[in-house]
Amino acid sequence: GSVGVPVSKKDDRPVSKLRPKAPLTQLATSTILSVSQSMAQSKSDACLLVNKDGSLVGIVTDNDFARRVVAKNVSLMDSVSTVMTPNPRCVSKDDSAMEALGIMIERKFRHLPVT
């Protein structure tokens, strides 16, 4: 690795070997209410937001709802795009799982979409 610690082949598994679960996905034009209800129903703490052609445009998390919606008294009927993190950093399923973990630690991410 870049830290100078020898990395064994076992430690350099691709992200796909972690078997990430399929993410919850909603349209970025959905309301905050509908996305939060979908997240609650699926017991998910994050949702990937896409445009009508299916391209990833953002991510929203339970933390975003607490800090950007509840704390600021934003209407639940507003578009989720107003509180999402746009253009989230992603990793490929073929990327090194250790590199993905490094990104999450360095950037303080709790979620890292896998493409």
ChimeraX attribute file (.defattr): number of C-alpha atoms within 10 A of each C-alpha:
attribute: neighborCount
match mode: 1-to-1
recipient: residues
	/A:1	12
	/A:2	8
	/A:3	6
	/A:4	6
	/A:5	7
	/A:6	9
	/A:7	12
	/A:8	9
	/A:9	7
	/A:10	7
	/A:11	12
	/A:12	14
	/A:13	16
	/A:14	18
	/A:15	20
	/A:16	15
	/A:17	11
	/A:18	10
	/A:19	9
	/A:20	11
	/A:21	8
	/A:22	8
	/A:23	12
	/A:24	16
	/A:25	17
	/A:26	22
	/A:27	22
	/A:28	25
	/A:29	16
	/A:30	16
	/A:31	19
	/A:32	23
	/A:33	15
	/A:34	15
	/A:35	26
	/A:36	21
	/A:37	12
	/A:38	15
	/A:39	20
	/A:40	13
	/A:41	9
	/A:42	10
	/A:43	10
	/A:44	14
	/A:45	16
	/A:46	23
	/A:47	24
	/A:48	22
	/A:49	28
	/A:50	19
	/A:51	13
	/A:52	11
	/A:53	7
	/A:54	11
	/A:55	11
	/A:56	21
	/A:57	17
	/A:58	22
	/A:59	26
	/A:60	25
	/A:61	21
	/A:62	16
	/A:63	12
	/A:64	17
	/A:65	19
	/A:66	12
	/A:67	13
	/A:68	15
	/A:69	19
	/A:70	12
	/A:71	10
	/A:72	10
	/A:73	10
	/A:74	14
	/A:75	12
	/A:76	16
	/A:77	11
	/A:78	15
	/A:79	18
	/A:80	26
	/A:81	20
	/A:82	15
	/A:83	19
	/A:84	22
	/A:85	17
	/A:86	15
	/A:87	11
	/A:88	17
	/A:89	16
	/A:90	14
	/A:91	17
	/A:92	14
	/A:93	18
	/A:94	13
	/A:95	16
	/A:96	18
	/A:97	20
	/A:98	16
	/A:99	17
	/A:100	20
	/A:101	15
	/A:102	15
	/A:103	16
	/A:104	15
	/A:105	11
	/A:106	9
	/A:107	10
	/A:108	9
	/A:109	12
	/A:110	12
	/A:111	16
	/A:112	16
	/A:113	20
	/A:114	18
	/A:115	10
